[in-house]
Amino acid sequence: MTKHAWRKTVLCALLLGLSAAAHEGGNITKRVEPVFPKAYGREASIFVSGIVEKDGSFTNVHVFSPQGAAVEQAGKDAAGQWKFNPGMCDGHAIATESEVSITMTHL
């Protein structure tokens, strides 16, 4: 690897943390709404984190704001089906970490 290529690789790696913010909201290309469990009232909000892969899929989804097992599972199931525009670095798609808020309502 040349010195120039190594610097680009390091720069892309450093930008990984910054690119996660770009995935919050606007870059979701496919959003599946969660099936809200009726037993949990009218509304619940959770935060999930995961990896936006190079192909835009959202993997390794974890809930980090507990609201009960059924609500957490509904959020994870839905978010695992989402698609994003992937992060880009030097013209190439890269995997990035992302955090997303999910609000579920029962009408």
C-alpha positions in Angstrom: 0.0 0.0 0.0 1.4 3.4 -1.0 1.8 6.2 1.5 -1.0 8.1 -0.3 -3.4 5.1 -0.2 -2.6 4.5 3.5 -3.5 8.1 4.3 -6.9 7.8 2.4 -7.6 4.6 4.3 -6.9 6.2 7.7 -9.0 9.3 6.7 -11.9 7.1 5.7 -11.6 5.1 9.0 -11.7 8.4 11.0 -14.7 9.6 9.0 -16.6 6.4 9.9 -17.7 7.9 13.2 -18.9 11.1 11.5 -20.8 9.3 8.8 -23.2 7.7 11.3 -24.9 11.0 11.8 -25.8 11.1 8.1 -27.9 8.0 8.5 -30.3 9.5 11.0 -33.6 9.8 9.3 -33.1 11.3 5.8 -31.0 8.5 4.2 -33.5 5.7 4.9 -34.6 4.4 1.5 -36.9 1.7 2.8 -38.6 1.9 6.1 -40.8 -0.9 7.5 -43.1 0.2 10.3 -43.1 -2.0 13.4 -46.1 -3.9 14.5 -46.9 -2.3 17.9 -48.0 -4.7 20.6 -51.5 -3.5 21.7 -50.8 -4.4 25.4 -48.3 -1.5 25.7 -50.7 1.4 25.5 -50.8 4.0 22.8 -47.2 4.9 22.1 -43.6 3.8 22.8 -40.3 5.0 21.6 -37.0 3.1 21.4 -33.5 3.8 20.1 -31.7 1.2 18.1 -28.2 1.0 16.9 -26.8 -1.1 14.1 -24.5 -1.3 11.1 -25.5 0.2 7.7 -23.7 -2.2 5.4 -22.2 -1.4 2.0 -25.4 -2.7 0.4 -27.6 -0.5 2.6 -28.9 -3.2 4.8 -29.2 -2.6 8.5 -27.6 -5.4 10.5 -26.5 -6.1 14.1 -29.5 -4.2 15.4 -29.5 -3.6 19.2 -32.0 -1.8 21.4 -30.5 0.6 23.9 -33.6 2.1 25.4 -35.6 -0.7 27.0 -39.4 -0.6 26.8 -40.3 -4.2 27.3 -39.4 -7.3 25.4 -42.4 -7.2 22.9 -41.8 -3.6 22.0 -38.0 -4.1 21.6 -38.6 -7.2 19.4 -41.1 -5.3 17.2 -38.6 -2.5 16.7 -35.7 -4.8 16.0 -37.8 -6.8 13.5 -38.8 -3.7 11.6 -35.4 -2.0 11.7 -33.7 -5.2 10.4 -35.7 -4.8 7.2 -34.8 -1.2 6.6 -32.5 0.0 3.8 -30.2 3.0 3.8 -28.0 4.9 1.4 -24.6 3.5 2.5 -21.8 5.7 3.8 -19.3 6.8 1.2 -15.6 7.4 1.4 -13.4 8.2 -1.6 -16.2 7.2 -3.9 -16.7 3.8 -2.3 -19.5 2.5 -0.2 -18.5 1.7 3.4 -20.2 0.2 6.4 -21.1 2.6 9.1 -22.6 2.6 12.6 -26.0 4.3 12.9 -28.5 5.1 15.7 -32.1 5.5 14.9 -35.2 6.5 17.0 -38.3 4.5 16.4 -41.7 5.7 17.7 -44.5 3.2 17.6 -48.1 4.1 18.0 -51.3 2.2 18.3 -54.3 3.9 16.7 
